[in-house]
């Protein structure tokens, strides 16, 4: 029987992974539009922006890996949480370098929310698994 804690963890992980995939595709394939929409400026050198888009796509796939066997691969989510914490730190430290610091702070807030949601649902799921394994 699937538990609600397991489902909540899986849905959270799915949403984080899909977010990275969609953002990555948007950045990689619609670079100029992305920059105009969020930063109100033109891309001077699209190479690094497109590289970031590709990186987001790859990370999105990585974030989804635990969904193939959540009970055995749930610890992989710790790497996802760490990447989100690193992203928040990077974004907040470097926001003033951007032409639109508000958007950078907004992105950092979004990553912080994802890190918190993943952390909470991960702990709930792991506690549930641990209590079930101890009851046998």
DRENKOLTOR-436040 format. One record per atom (N, C-alpha, C): x, y, z. Coordinates in steps of 0.02 Angstrom, whole numbers, plus 50000, padded with zeros to 5 digits. Layout:
% residues N
XYZ...
***
This chain:
% residues 136
500424994150000500005000050000500445006350000500295011049957500675017149953500445021950007500925024650044500755029250097500705036450071500365040550109500295047550089500965051150095501385049150143502045052350151502495050550091502455044450069502835042350011502605046249949501955046649941501675050249884501865057649885501835060649944502005067749950502745068849932503175064449956503885064849940503995063949865503665058949835503735057649763503495063549722502935066449740502655072149703503115078149709503385079349769503845084949778504465083949735504735077949736505325076449696505175077249621504595074849600504385075549531504335082849510504035086949552503955094049536504625097649531505085096049576505745099149574506105097049509506075090649492506395088249431506095091249368505445091449365505105094349306505255101849301505275105249358505455112349358506135113449326506625109449346507305110149317507315108549243506945103349223506915101549152506615107249111506045109749133505705115049095506115121449093506395123349150506805129349152507415128449107507715122549109508295121149068508145121648993507585118648972507385119148902507245126348882506925130048927506765137048914507415141148905507895140148950508525143848947508935141748886508965135248873509375132748818509105134648749508455133848740508175134648672507835141348660507715145148713507395151648706507795156948744508445156748736508905160748775508755168248771508685170848711508555178048704507895180048736507375176148723506725177548753506755177148829507105172248856507185171348928507505177548959508045179848929508405185648956507985191948951507645192748896507215198648888506645198648939506345192748948505775192148994505975193349067506515190249089506695190449160507195195749179507605197949132508125202749148508085209249108507615209649061507525215549020508165217848987508555213148963509185214648930509335209448877509815210948835510035206248784510605201948809510665195948785511215191548802511825193748762512365195048798512985197048764513345190848737513425185848778513765179748758513315173848778512935171048730512445165848747512755159048766513405158148755513715151548768513595149248840513765153448888513715151448958512985150848981512555154948953511845154448969511565147848943511735146148881511505139848853511805133848891512435134548912512745129348952512375128349018512155133749048511755133349110511095129849097510795131149039510175127749021510275120249014510815118348981510965111248974511085108049043511455111549086511585109149153510925108049191510455112849185509805112149218509425106049193509465104749129509125098849101509435092449130510095092049131510425086149158510265085249232510265090649269510105090249341509365088149350508935090549307508235088649311508145081149304508505078149256508475070849248508765067349310509305070049337509615067149397509125067449456508775073049463508295073749518507745068449514507585066249454507035061449445507255054149455507905052749457508155045949463507865042249523507825045249583507555041449640506845038949630506475042049586505785039949574505745032949543506295030449515506295023749486506255018349540506505019849600506455015249657506555019449720506025022549742506065027449795506345024649860506165018549876506395015649939507145014649939507425012349884508145011049880508565017149863508285021849825508665027449800508495034149833508125033949888507905040249918508495044449942509055041349960509635045149983509945049549928509815047749866510055051949811509755058949817509175059449848508845065849857509265070649899509695067949941510125072249981510575076549937510795073749881511195077649833510765083149803510145081749789509695086849762509605092449812509515090749875509435095849927510075100149932510645096849930511285100449933511355105149874511165102849814511225107249755510765113249761510185112349790509715117949800509995122949851510295120449904510595124849955511185128749923511585125349883512135128649848511865133949799511325132349765511025137149719510775143349756510445142349812510195148049852510785152349874511305149249900511895153049922512195156949865512295153649809512595156949750512155162849727511505161649722511065166949697511045172949744510995171849809510965177449856511635181249859512185177749856512845180949859512985184949796512745182549739512905185749675512335189849645511795190949681511215194349652511375201349628511795204949663511935211849644512385212549583512655207049559513055207049498512595207349437511975205249446511495204749392511185211549376510935212049315510575218149294509885218449326509645212849351508975212549382509015208549448509295211549501509385207749563508725205149592508165208549581507535206049607507375199049580507495197949516507355191449487507825186049515508435187949531508915183249560508695181349631508475186349669508225184949736507595180649732507175182049684506565178049673506735170749658507235169749614507455162949598507755159549659508135163249698508415160449760507875158449809507355162549814506795160849858506455154449834506375153749768506065147649740506485141549755507145142049746507585136449761507575134849836507535139949878507495138749950506855135049968506305136949937505665133449949505715126149927506035124949870506115118049847506545114049894507095116949919507535113549966507165111850031506775116450055506395115350117505865109950107505495110450052504975105450038505275098550030505825098049994506155091549986506415088850053506715093250093506985091150157506435088450203505885092150207505335090150251505025083550228504885083050163504555076850139505035070950140505685072250130506185066850135506215064150206506255068550255506285066350325505645062550344505075064950323504445061450337504455054450307504685053950245504695047450211505195042650244505795045050259506305040850290506085038450359505775042850397505515040750463504995035350456504565036050406504055031050396504365024250377504845024350333505185018250313505535015050373505875019250412506235016750471505765013650521505205016650533504735013950582504425007350557504325006750492504055000550465504564994950470505204996450457505714991250460505844989150532505744993650580505834991850650505254987850678504664988550648504074985050674504054977650654504474975750607504484968850585504964965250627
***
